[in-house]
Amino acid sequence: MRTPHKHADLIKAWADGAEIEFRWDCLDDWRRLTTPRWDQDGEYRIKPEPRPDAVDYVFVGAHHRITVSQLEWARETNSNLRLTFDGETGKLKFAEVIA
C-alpha cells in the first residue's frame, strides 16, 4: 500500500471547501492560498476561525476605582461603561458610555 501524501488530510479538507493557509520559512505570518501547490516541505493549515470579541460591562464613578476583586460587583450593578476587546489581540477596540 502506498504511503498517503504528507498533506492528504488538508488536501481533502480543501477539496471540501476549507480555506488553506501557507507559511514560508522566512516569514512569520500565514498567507491564504486559493490554489495550494502542496509542496512536501511546505507548512499548510486550515485557516482558523477568528476568536470572537470579548465584551465587559463595568461601573465607574467619580470616586470609585474598579479592581479585579470588585469586577463581579460591577457587573451586578447598573454598569455605565461597555468595553469591547479584540478577540485576537486582547486590546481594547471600543468603549461606550451607557447612559
Residue frames as a rotation matrix with the C-alpha (Angstrom) as fourth column:
MET 1
0.578 0.816 0.000 0.00
0.816 -0.578 0.000 0.00
0.000 0.000 -1.000 0.00
ARG 2
-0.108 -0.593 0.798 1.25
0.551 -0.704 -0.449 3.47
0.828 0.391 0.403 -0.89
THR 3
-0.530 -0.135 -0.837 2.07
0.798 -0.414 -0.438 5.98
-0.288 -0.900 0.327 1.81
PRO 4
0.568 0.804 0.175 -0.50
0.821 -0.538 -0.192 8.82
-0.061 0.253 -0.966 1.80
HIS 5
0.050 -0.476 0.878 0.62
0.425 -0.785 -0.450 12.30
0.904 0.396 0.163 0.77
LYS 6
-0.767 -0.472 -0.434 2.02
0.589 -0.250 -0.768 14.31
0.254 -0.845 0.470 3.69
HIS 7
-0.894 0.434 -0.112 -0.83
-0.366 -0.851 -0.375 16.82
-0.258 -0.295 0.920 3.37
ALA 8
-0.818 0.569 -0.086 -3.59
0.347 0.607 0.715 14.32
0.459 0.554 -0.694 2.45
ASP 9
-0.229 0.777 -0.586 -5.98
0.942 0.025 -0.335 15.44
-0.245 -0.629 -0.738 5.21
LEU 10
-0.332 0.047 -0.942 -5.55
0.062 -0.996 -0.072 19.11
-0.941 -0.082 0.328 4.29
ILE 11
-0.970 -0.021 -0.243 -5.97
-0.241 -0.079 0.967 18.35
-0.040 0.997 0.072 0.59
LYS 12
-0.573 0.809 -0.128 -9.25
0.731 0.576 0.365 16.59
0.369 0.116 -0.922 1.33
ALA 13
-0.090 0.522 -0.848 -10.42
0.747 -0.527 -0.404 19.47
-0.658 -0.670 -0.343 3.54
TRP 14
-0.650 -0.213 -0.729 -9.52
-0.243 -0.851 0.465 21.97
-0.720 0.479 0.502 0.77
ALA 15
-0.947 0.319 -0.036 -11.46
0.087 0.365 0.927 19.88
0.309 0.875 -0.374 -1.77
ASP 16
-0.225 0.899 -0.377 -14.44
0.950 0.287 0.119 20.10
0.215 -0.331 -0.919 0.60
GLY 17
0.484 0.482 0.730 -14.21
0.487 -0.842 0.233 23.92
0.727 0.242 -0.642 0.73
ALA 18
0.647 -0.296 -0.702 -11.84
0.657 -0.251 0.711 24.68
-0.387 -0.922 0.032 3.64
GLU 19
0.890 -0.433 0.147 -9.65
-0.309 -0.806 -0.504 27.78
0.337 0.403 -0.851 3.34
ILE 20
0.637 -0.744 -0.200 -5.97
0.770 0.627 0.119 26.84
0.037 -0.230 0.972 3.32
GLU 21
0.895 -0.446 0.016 -3.08
-0.444 -0.887 0.125 28.98
-0.041 -0.119 -0.992 4.52
PHE 22
0.620 -0.780 -0.086 0.65
0.629 0.560 -0.539 28.61
0.469 0.280 0.838 3.89
ARG 23
0.903 -0.408 -0.131 3.62
-0.208 -0.684 0.699 29.87
-0.375 -0.604 -0.703 5.88
TRP 24
0.629 -0.774 -0.079 7.03
-0.021 0.085 -0.996 30.49
0.777 0.628 0.037 4.38
ASP 25
0.343 -0.600 -0.723 10.11
0.904 0.419 0.082 29.74
0.254 -0.682 0.686 6.45
CYS 26
-0.659 -0.720 0.217 11.32
0.665 -0.693 -0.279 33.31
0.351 -0.040 0.935 6.12
LEU 27
-0.460 0.582 0.671 8.01
-0.398 -0.810 0.430 34.89
0.794 -0.069 0.604 7.21
ASP 28
-0.991 0.105 0.087 6.13
-0.046 0.339 -0.940 34.64
-0.128 -0.935 -0.331 10.49
ASP 29
-0.316 0.944 -0.098 2.66
-0.686 -0.299 -0.663 35.19
-0.655 -0.142 0.742 9.07
TRP 30
-0.435 0.314 0.844 0.27
0.496 0.866 -0.067 32.85
-0.752 0.389 -0.532 7.31
ARG 31
-0.704 0.190 -0.685 -0.95
-0.614 -0.647 0.452 33.62
-0.357 0.739 0.572 3.77
ARG 32
0.244 0.872 0.424 -4.24
-0.270 0.481 -0.834 32.46
-0.931 0.089 0.353 2.27
LEU 33
-0.862 -0.494 -0.116 -3.92
-0.283 0.278 0.918 30.29
-0.421 0.824 -0.379 -0.82
THR 34
0.192 0.942 -0.274 -6.64
-0.853 0.022 -0.521 29.81
-0.485 0.334 0.808 -3.41
THR 35
0.862 -0.002 -0.507 -4.69
-0.320 0.775 -0.546 27.11
0.394 0.632 0.667 -5.27
PRO 36
0.524 -0.696 0.491 -2.20
-0.606 0.101 0.789 25.39
-0.599 -0.711 -0.369 -2.95
ARG 37
0.183 -0.567 -0.803 0.80
-0.860 0.302 -0.410 23.63
0.475 0.766 -0.433 -4.53
TRP 38
0.939 0.247 0.240 1.05
-0.343 0.740 0.579 21.08
-0.035 -0.625 0.780 -1.68
ASP 39
0.154 -0.967 -0.205 4.85
-0.570 0.082 -0.817 21.11
0.807 0.243 -0.538 -1.56
GLN 40
0.440 -0.053 -0.896 6.21
0.490 0.851 0.191 18.33
0.752 -0.523 0.400 0.66
ASP 41
-0.517 -0.751 -0.411 8.40
0.786 -0.227 -0.575 20.84
0.339 -0.621 0.707 2.50
GLY 42
-0.507 0.380 0.774 5.66
-0.167 -0.924 0.345 23.47
0.846 0.046 0.532 2.85
GLU 43
-0.903 0.290 -0.318 3.74
0.378 0.181 -0.908 24.23
-0.206 -0.940 -0.273 6.03
TYR 44
-0.587 0.789 0.182 -0.02
-0.141 -0.321 0.936 24.37
0.797 0.524 0.300 5.47
ARG 45
-0.890 0.420 -0.177 -3.04
0.304 0.257 -0.918 24.64
-0.340 -0.870 -0.356 7.74
ILE 46
-0.057 0.938 0.343 -6.77
0.877 -0.117 0.467 25.18
0.478 0.327 -0.815 7.62
LYS 47
-0.556 -0.111 0.824 -7.47
-0.072 -0.981 -0.181 28.85
0.828 -0.160 0.537 8.28
PRO 48
-0.753 0.260 -0.604 -8.53
0.657 0.337 -0.674 29.06
0.028 -0.905 -0.425 11.94
GLU 49
0.308 0.913 0.268 -11.84
0.753 -0.406 0.518 30.60
0.581 0.042 -0.813 12.93
PRO 50
-0.435 -0.467 0.770 -11.35
-0.060 -0.838 -0.543 34.11
0.898 -0.283 0.337 14.35
ARG 51
-0.636 0.185 -0.749 -11.83
0.768 0.247 -0.591 34.44
0.076 -0.951 -0.299 18.09
PRO 52
0.335 0.833 0.440 -14.91
0.699 -0.533 0.477 36.49
0.632 0.148 -0.761 18.98
ASP 53
-0.375 -0.372 0.849 -14.55
-0.204 -0.861 -0.467 39.87
0.904 -0.348 0.247 20.66
ALA 54
-0.394 0.219 -0.893 -14.96
0.876 0.382 -0.293 39.96
0.277 -0.898 -0.342 24.44
VAL 55
-0.087 0.464 0.882 -17.41
-0.046 -0.886 0.461 42.45
0.995 0.000 0.099 25.94
ASP 56
-0.492 -0.074 -0.867 -17.35
0.837 0.233 -0.495 43.55
0.239 -0.970 -0.053 29.57
TYR 57
0.347 0.663 0.664 -19.75
0.221 -0.746 0.629 45.85
0.911 -0.072 -0.405 31.42
VAL 58
-0.442 -0.547 -0.711 -18.40
0.846 0.009 -0.533 47.87
0.298 -0.837 0.459 34.34
PHE 59
0.809 0.587 0.038 -19.43
0.519 -0.743 0.423 50.66
0.276 -0.322 -0.906 36.67
VAL 60
-0.421 -0.907 -0.017 -17.07
0.845 -0.385 -0.371 53.60
0.330 -0.170 0.929 37.02
GLY 61
0.743 0.663 -0.092 -17.83
0.641 -0.665 0.385 56.55
0.194 -0.345 -0.918 39.29
ALA 62
0.621 -0.487 0.614 -16.07
-0.257 -0.867 -0.428 59.79
0.741 0.108 -0.663 40.19
HIS 63
0.093 -0.574 0.813 -14.80
-0.992 -0.122 0.027 58.32
0.083 -0.810 -0.581 43.47
HIS 64
0.702 0.188 0.687 -14.79
-0.307 0.950 0.052 54.64
-0.643 -0.247 0.725 42.52
ARG 65
-0.202 -0.750 -0.629 -11.94
-0.978 0.182 0.098 52.63
0.041 0.636 -0.771 41.13
ILE 66
0.833 0.552 -0.023 -12.82
-0.553 0.832 -0.043 49.15
-0.005 0.048 0.999 39.97
THR 67
-0.338 -0.917 0.213 -10.37
-0.893 0.384 0.235 46.41
-0.297 -0.111 -0.948 40.87
VAL 68
-0.615 0.056 -0.787 -10.37
-0.434 0.809 0.397 42.81
0.659 0.586 -0.472 39.71
SER 69
-0.913 0.260 -0.315 -11.90
0.408 0.624 -0.666 41.67
0.023 -0.737 -0.676 43.03
GLN 70
-0.487 0.759 -0.432 -14.75
-0.124 -0.550 -0.826 44.17
-0.865 -0.348 0.362 42.55
LEU 71
-0.898 0.066 -0.435 -15.47
-0.439 -0.103 0.892 43.17
0.014 0.993 0.121 38.96
GLU 72
-0.681 0.703 -0.205 -18.33
0.641 0.708 0.297 40.79
0.354 0.071 -0.933 39.84
TRP 73
-0.257 0.574 -0.777 -19.92
0.652 -0.491 -0.578 43.56
-0.714 -0.655 -0.248 41.94
ALA 74
-0.643 -0.050 -0.765 -19.61
-0.370 -0.854 0.366 45.96
-0.671 0.518 0.530 38.99
ARG 75
-0.938 0.294 -0.187 -21.35
-0.043 0.434 0.900 43.51
0.345 0.852 -0.394 36.67
GLU 76
-0.446 0.799 -0.403 -24.26
0.881 0.472 -0.039 43.15
0.159 -0.373 -0.914 39.10
THR 77
-0.274 0.320 -0.907 -24.78
0.386 -0.827 -0.409 46.92
-0.881 -0.462 0.103 39.49
ASN 78
0.838 0.543 0.051 -26.02
0.307 -0.391 -0.868 49.42
-0.451 0.743 -0.495 36.94
SER 79
-0.144 -0.949 0.281 -22.98
0.810 0.050 0.584 49.38
-0.569 0.311 0.761 34.71
ASN 80
0.686 0.370 -0.626 -22.27
0.033 -0.876 -0.481 52.61
-0.726 0.310 -0.613 32.90
LEU 81
0.035 -0.737 -0.675 -19.47
-0.919 -0.290 0.269 51.53
-0.394 0.611 -0.687 30.59
ARG 82
0.871 0.166 0.463 -19.24
0.024 0.926 -0.377 48.79
-0.491 0.339 0.802 27.97
LEU 83
0.026 -0.946 -0.322 -15.74
-0.793 -0.215 0.570 47.76
-0.609 0.241 -0.756 26.87
THR 84
0.970 0.234 0.066 -15.11
-0.134 0.739 -0.660 45.67
-0.203 0.631 0.749 23.76
PHE 85
0.073 -0.991 0.114 -11.80
-0.594 0.049 0.803 43.86
-0.801 -0.126 -0.585 23.43
ASP 86
0.173 -0.110 -0.979 -10.44
-0.951 0.240 -0.195 42.39
0.257 0.964 -0.063 20.19
GLY 87
0.891 0.296 0.344 -10.76
-0.388 0.890 0.239 38.61
-0.235 -0.346 0.908 20.28
GLU 88
0.755 -0.650 -0.085 -7.43
0.383 0.544 -0.747 38.08
0.532 0.531 0.660 18.54
THR 89
-0.153 -0.907 0.392 -5.19
0.177 -0.416 -0.892 40.64
0.972 -0.067 0.225 20.25
GLY 90
0.033 0.248 -0.968 -7.00
0.982 0.173 0.078 41.26
0.187 -0.953 -0.237 23.55
LYS 91
-0.910 -0.406 -0.083 -6.59
0.414 -0.902 -0.126 45.01
-0.023 -0.149 0.989 23.01
LEU 92
-0.149 0.855 -0.497 -9.38
0.395 -0.410 -0.822 47.45
-0.906 -0.319 -0.277 23.77
LYS 93
-0.773 -0.117 0.623 -11.07
0.634 -0.154 0.758 48.36
0.007 0.981 0.194 20.49
PHE 94
-0.291 0.736 0.611 -14.20
0.111 -0.608 0.786 50.18
0.950 0.297 0.095 21.63
ALA 95
-0.825 0.132 -0.549 -15.52
0.550 -0.035 -0.834 51.88
-0.129 -0.991 -0.044 24.78
GLU 96
-0.363 0.791 0.493 -19.11
0.241 -0.431 0.869 53.02
0.900 0.434 -0.034 25.09
VAL 97
-0.975 0.151 0.165 -20.67
-0.213 -0.393 -0.895 55.10
-0.071 -0.907 0.415 27.84
ILE 98
-0.475 0.862 -0.178 -24.07
0.634 0.475 0.610 53.71
0.611 0.177 -0.772 28.78
ALA 99
-0.695 0.243 0.677 -26.46
-0.428 -0.896 -0.116 56.41
0.579 -0.370 0.727 30.00
